[in-house]
């Protein structure tokens, strides 16, 4: 089954992995890549500007009702949950935090799994929080694909270690190999 | 813990229809993804074991309906949320409003009132409060009761005080309230110019004209069609050269009305252009 979307969740220690991936992504990729990263509530667009500097792909910080398009990288804004209305339309939600987090990786993994089913790839990176682990299980339950960062390579291994223990995964990735796997889709 | 999926899509649709037929609240153009999460959440916190049980209670207990509406709509808010937005209001927008003999501001979807109180503080500090009226509206009567009481949790004051300072506030924030055990009561004078009333953006029409309409993190819960209708409602309620302020990630960009407005700096504030 051809992948239609890659959603990458990460918390503490994940930014380095994202930066390395961005630098190595091809100028054209087969799917959109959506990032759900824990960050401070009042973060401005610094992350978008930083990633854009390193990438030929367009990097977009999501506004409410943004339509997702191929060959772009999307960033979930700080202090909002990101949900899918359908495969194309994303909407934001500022309701209660989940797992002490907004955005919550679980919330987006779950919503994307319901819309994309087997065409979704969920990736969980370094982090100190359990957010994302249940969402990965839900992706699997909906026949999607699960990639997890090798806990040995994670700056903070709590999140990927839990994921490896609890979720039936398809692939263990490293900071160096993540871009290759996306380029290969 | 992952929220369970108690409710199916068809069940959400039938509940929306029944609530509308019975009570007149129309959620048919709310964003489905968020709405479904809210339904699942209310099943969880009110311990309904099935959708049928929730449906029965909503349809047969008008008292419970109030709670249902309160939980189904998101009431997460804070004072001076996004401090730089308030800084822009303080430094760029209020000086322009100061030239009017009477300043009318509409806080649409004001929930428990934190933003309306924040605006009152800004107006006081700009010496404009005496000639201002702030209209705070929400579809939900119970949040307006809380807004009317002006009592907020003490534990929030640290964050609000930081937000206030980042917004350019120079006073001691605690001068605006009286602390009492675990809650604080905001100064009564902040309510003097505050008019709180129910108003449903989905079904109610324009009720006045304003120089500033603030509606933040409300439209994210509406689908694009309803957003467009609400933008038209705001447009017809806004004087020429008036301002429309939205949430940090909401935009007028996807609307047909965009061409009649000019965005202020990089903030989510749009100025209505003068057209004759």
Contacts between the chains, C-beta under 8 A, distances in Angstrom:
chain1	res1	chain2	res2	distance
A	42	B	82	7.2
A	42	B	83	7.2
A	42	B	166	8.0
A	62	B	249	7.1
A	63	B	249	5.2
A	63	B	250	7.1
A	63	B	251	5.0
A	63	B	253	7.4
A	64	B	219	7.0
A	64	B	220	4.6
A	64	B	247	7.7
A	64	B	249	5.4
A	64	B	250	5.2
A	64	B	251	7.0
A	65	B	224	5.7
A	65	B	227	7.3
A	65	B	254	6.2
A	77	B	248	7.2
A	77	B	249	5.0
A	79	B	248	7.5
A	80	B	220	7.7
A	80	B	249	6.1
A	83	B	31	7.5
A	83	B	33	3.7
A	83	B	34	5.9
A	83	B	37	7.3
A	84	B	33	6.0
A	85	B	31	6.0
A	85	B	32	6.2
A	85	B	33	5.4
A	85	B	223	7.4
A	91	B	31	4.6
A	91	B	33	6.0
A	91	B	34	6.4
A	91	B	220	6.2
A	92	B	220	4.7
A	92	B	249	5.4
A	93	B	31	7.9
A	93	B	33	7.6
A	93	B	34	4.5
A	93	B	37	7.2
A	93	B	74	7.0
A	93	B	220	6.5
A	93	B	221	7.4
A	94	B	74	6.3
A	94	B	76	5.4
A	94	B	217	4.8
A	94	B	220	6.9
A	94	B	247	7.6
A	95	B	34	7.2
A	95	B	37	7.2
A	95	B	38	7.3
A	95	B	41	8.0
A	95	B	74	4.5
A	95	B	76	5.9
A	96	B	76	6.4
A	98	B	3	8.0
A	106	B	2	5.9
A	107	B	37	7.7
A	110	B	2	6.7
A	110	B	3	7.8
A	111	B	33	5.7
A	134	B	1	7.1
A	134	B	2	3.8
A	135	B	2	7.0
A	137	B	2	7.7
A	138	B	2	6.4
